[in-house]
Amino acid sequence: SFQETTKVLSTAAIGAKIDNLSGLKENVIVGKRIPAGTGLRKFNKLFVTTKDAHEAYKQRQAMYEEEYED
């Protein structure tokens, strides 16, 4: 239950323990995205765009890298 999860998280915080927040309930309680669906961690840095916008982005990145090389 959510009440039990809250108790466990509170007890862990008081005892200076670490919780990696890998479950659904604890992430909901602390207001983070859930580790499922669109909140799945492997998609955190996913960038969705059009092909044209992606090409323009790649060109800007290449120009930036050239400008700031050693």
Phi and psi in degrees as a GROMACS rama.xvg file:
@    title "Ramachandran Plot"
@    xaxis  label "Phi"
@    yaxis  label "Psi"
@TYPE xy
-64.4055  -34.0902  PHE-2
-64.2489  -41.2414  GLN-3
-66.0604  -41.6339  GLU-4
-62.0571  -41.8324  THR-5
-60.8026  -42.3866  THR-6
-63.4301  -44.9647  LYS-7
-63.3817  -44.5523  VAL-8
-64.4804  -40.4148  LEU-9
-64.8317  -44.844  SER-10
-62.4882  -41.373  THR-11
-64.2532  -40.5016  ALA-12
-64.5327  -42.7335  ALA-13
-63.3026  -37.1861  ILE-14
-87.4993  9.58776  GLY-15
56.4628  37.4373  ALA-16
-93.1297  166.403  LYS-17
-110.385  134.381  ILE-18
-123.921  122.131  ASP-19
-76.7799  2.51782  ASN-20
49.6164  56.5213  LEU-21
-92.6428  -7.60427  SER-22
-103.72  170.462  GLY-23
-67.1066  -53.5178  LEU-24
-61.7142  -45.804  LYS-25
-65.5706  -33.2948  GLU-26
-69.6691  -38.077  ASN-27
-64.0977  -43.8373  VAL-28
-61.3613  -40.7888  ILE-29
-92.3182  4.02883  VAL-30
79.5435  25.29  GLY-31
-100.338  163.241  LYS-32
-64.9112  143.896  ARG-33
-77.2818  148.368  ILE-34
-80.6062  55.8731  PRO-35
-157.514  158.842  ALA-36
56.0521  -131.477  GLY-37
-72.8958  -12.0349  THR-38
-90.7407  0.71483  GLY-39
-58.6279  129.891  LEU-40
-56.6851  -34.1108  ARG-41
-67.6546  -13.7343  LYS-42
-103.638  7.25213  PHE-43
-58.0113  -34.736  ASN-44
-105.797  16.2943  LYS-45
-66.755  134.309  LEU-46
-120.422  115.339  PHE-47
-105.173  127.824  VAL-48
-156.5  -177.993  THR-49
-88.5431  163.793  THR-50
-61.5488  -42.6396  LYS-51
-61.9513  -45.3412  ASP-52
-65.5561  -35.6982  ALA-53
-67.1966  -42.3263  HIS-54
-62.1095  -42.5867  GLU-55
-62.8048  -39.8801  ALA-56
-62.8836  -45.9455  TYR-57
-61.6746  -38.9032  LYS-58
-64.4461  -43.455  GLN-59
-63.1313  -40.1617  ARG-60
-62.8105  -43.665  GLN-61
-63.1296  -43.1189  ALA-62
-62.6381  -41.8932  MET-63
-63.1024  -45.7081  TYR-64
-63.2937  -40.2837  GLU-65
-62.8013  -42.7225  GLU-66
-66.7026  -34.8808  GLU-67
-108.427  19.767  TYR-68
-68.0121  160.988  GLU-69
